[in-house]
Amino acid sequence: MSNNQPEYPIPDLGSVQLVDVLRALGDPIRLQILRVLSDGRAHPKHLTEWGFDVQKSTMSHHFKTLREAGLTETIVEGRTHAIRLRRAELDARFPGLVASLLTD
């Protein structure tokens, strides 16, 4: 990509509103993705990694929604794409939010 622009831009969490975060997490699949990502590791974006019975395009939509809401970042290493929760930044911006979403 030219101009050193990130392939998957993420918003500055200072400009992210809580309502947008909650809207993104209103889908059960996206909430489950957040729960998986809460382990702090980057997870491959392969459909088989997640175990959801949805099309690849649907998973791509879920990943994009989470990224655009400021919840995740996409890590690109060569041809490999992984997704990671922006946990420290989220905890600083919305203290206790992620922890409360991880409880049943």
N, C-alpha and C positions, 0 to 999 in steps of 0.2 A: 504494500500500500504506500502511496506517495505522501510526502509532507510529514512523515512520522506521525500521522493521525492513527489513533487506535482503531483496530478493525471493529471492536465492540465497545463503543464509548459508554461510560457510566456517568450518571449525574453526580454532582457534588451533593453529599448528603445534607449539607446546610440548607440547600434549596428544596429538599424533599419534604413533602407534607405527610403527616401521619395518615390522613385519609387515603392518600395514594398507595401507601404501603399496605394498609388494611384492605384496600380494594384488590390489590394484586394477590393478597393471600386469601381472598374470599373463595377461591377455587380449591377443592379438596386435593387435587393433584399438586398444585403449587404449594399448599401447606405441607404436604408430605415431602416434597422436594426440600423445603426449608428444614424439615426435621432431619432428613438424611444429611444435609449439608452442615448441620449443627455440630458434627463431629470435628469440624475445623479443617478437614482435608478437602483437596480439590478432587472432584469426581468427573470421570469421563462423560461426555455428552452422548455416548452411544445409547441407543434405545434399549439394548439388552441389559445395560447396567441398572436401569431403573425399574423394570418389571411391570410397567403400566401397559394395559392393553389399549394402546392408542397408536395412531399413525406417527411417523417420524415428523411430519409437518406440524402435528398438534404439539408434540414435545418441544419442537423449535419455538412455537408460539409461547408456550409456558416459560421456557428459558428466557426468551426476549422480554416477556412481561415482567419477570422478576428482575432482570437486569435494568430495564428502563425505570422501574420503581426504586432503584437504588439498593436492592437487597443483595444482589450477586454481582460477581465480575467473571468474565470469561478469560481464561488463560490459554494462549495459543503458543504451542511449541511445535514448530514445523507443521505437520498436518494434523497434529493432535489438538483437540479442543477439550478443555475441562471447565467446570464451573465451581466457584467457591463462594461461600457466604461471606459477606463483608461484616462479620460478627463484631469485631472491635469498634468499627465505625458506627454500626447500628446501636451497639450498647451505649456509646458516647452520646449519640443523637437522641435515642429513645430508650433511656435506662429502664431495664426490666422487661421490655417488650418481647424480645426473643425468648427469654426465659419463660415468660408467661405463655407463649405460644407452644412451648415444648411440653407443657403439662397437660395431662388428660383431664 
